[in-house]
Amino acid sequence: MIRVAKSDNLLSWPDIGEIFLKPRPFNFDNFLVESGPPPLRLSDGNYIFFYNSVETGWPGDSAASVNPGWVILDGDDPTKIVQRS
């Protein structure tokens, strides 16, 4: 799971932020999701955020794989997902 934590002073952070992105059953990212690089601003003002994902069965099952994924985030509120791969 990927969580969003917020800080008023960038020195103190909550132990656990709210869930932002989690694995989805029956998809390529059904076992694990983890953060990739920082989001990039798109020409329309939204952001694209790339993440890493793993299928159930990895690493023991050679048919399971590690995959990149992406989400488009709202430019005014980046905690809102507009679209997901």
One Martini backbone bead per residue (centre of mass of N, CA, C, O) as a GRO file, in nm:
protein
   85
    1MET     BB    1   0.099   0.034   0.017
    2ILE     BB    2   0.004   0.372  -0.027
    3ARG     BB    3   0.067   0.669   0.151
    4VAL     BB    4  -0.055   0.976   0.298
    5ALA     BB    5   0.138   1.233   0.429
    6LYS     BB    6   0.121   1.506   0.664
    7SER     BB    7   0.275   1.840   0.711
    8ASP     BB    8   0.334   2.154   0.870
    9ASN     BB    9   0.687   2.135   0.897
   10LEU     BB   10   0.866   1.878   0.785
   11LEU     BB   11   0.939   1.725   1.078
   12SER     BB   12   0.649   1.618   1.130
   13TRP     BB   13   0.505   1.286   1.124
   14PRO     BB   14   0.294   1.061   1.080
   15ASP     BB   15   0.286   0.728   1.108
   16ILE     BB   16  -0.001   0.724   0.946
   17GLY     BB   17  -0.146   0.741   0.656
   18GLU     BB   18  -0.352   0.748   0.412
   19ILE     BB   19  -0.483   0.564   0.172
   20PHE     BB   20  -0.401   0.571  -0.181
   21LEU     BB   21  -0.265   0.285  -0.272
   22LYS     BB   22  -0.376  -0.040  -0.384
   23PRO     BB   23  -0.433  -0.337  -0.438
   24ARG     BB   24  -0.586  -0.534  -0.713
   25PRO     BB   25  -0.793  -0.751  -0.797
   26PHE     BB   26  -0.732  -0.896  -1.107
   27ASN     BB   27  -0.447  -0.757  -1.143
   28PHE     BB   28  -0.116  -0.666  -1.195
   29ASP     BB   29  -0.157  -0.527  -0.879
   30ASN     BB   30  -0.250  -0.772  -0.653
   31PHE     BB   31  -0.002  -0.768  -0.419
   32LEU     BB   32   0.180  -0.498  -0.491
   33VAL     BB   33   0.262  -0.159  -0.390
   34GLU     BB   34   0.501   0.101  -0.492
   35SER     BB   35   0.694   0.356  -0.505
   36GLY     BB   36   0.816   0.588  -0.712
   37PRO     BB   37   0.858   0.856  -0.847
   38PRO     BB   38   0.784   1.157  -0.865
   39PRO     BB   39   0.561   1.351  -0.967
   40LEU     BB   40   0.438   1.478  -1.282
   41ARG     BB   41   0.369   1.746  -1.468
   42LEU     BB   42   0.121   1.830  -1.680
   43SER     BB   43  -0.017   2.029  -1.927
   44ASP     BB   44  -0.315   2.015  -1.768
   45GLY     BB   45  -0.213   2.006  -1.437
   46ASN     BB   46  -0.164   1.736  -1.387
   47TYR     BB   47  -0.054   1.415  -1.273
   48ILE     BB   48   0.211   1.172  -1.285
   49PHE     BB   49   0.227   0.838  -1.133
   50PHE     BB   50   0.467   0.606  -1.061
   51TYR     BB   51   0.461   0.246  -1.006
   52ASN     BB   52   0.508  -0.047  -0.831
   53SER     BB   53   0.445  -0.402  -0.910
   54VAL     BB   54   0.286  -0.718  -0.798
   55GLU     BB   55   0.222  -1.043  -0.844
   56THR     BB   56   0.092  -1.317  -0.765
   57GLY     BB   57   0.379  -1.543  -0.685
   58TRP     BB   58   0.591  -1.364  -0.627
   59PRO     BB   59   0.899  -1.518  -0.702
   60GLY     BB   60   0.828  -1.831  -0.751
   61ASP     BB   61   0.661  -1.746  -1.003
   62SER     BB   62   0.753  -1.709  -1.335
   63ALA     BB   63   0.470  -1.573  -1.432
   64ALA     BB   64   0.523  -1.367  -1.244
   65SER     BB   65   0.537  -1.000  -1.195
   66VAL     BB   66   0.693  -0.697  -1.248
   67ASN     BB   67   0.530  -0.370  -1.256
   68PRO     BB   68   0.425  -0.096  -1.402
   69GLY     BB   69   0.251   0.201  -1.298
   70TRP     BB   70  -0.033   0.440  -1.317
   71VAL     BB   71  -0.136   0.780  -1.226
   72ILE     BB   72  -0.380   1.026  -1.231
   73LEU     BB   73  -0.367   1.347  -1.088
   74ASP     BB   74  -0.501   1.600  -0.942
   75GLY     BB   75  -0.395   1.932  -0.959
   76ASP     BB   76  -0.559   2.034  -0.691
   77ASP     BB   77  -0.574   1.712  -0.578
   78PRO     BB   78  -0.333   1.463  -0.546
   79THR     BB   79  -0.531   1.251  -0.383
   80LYS     BB   80  -0.677   1.232  -0.661
   81ILE     BB   81  -0.795   0.994  -0.881
   82VAL     BB   82  -0.855   0.990  -1.230
   83GLN     BB   83  -0.645   0.759  -1.330
   84ARG     BB   84  -0.577   0.401  -1.410
   85SER     BB   85  -0.388   0.126  -1.529
   0.00000   0.00000   0.00000
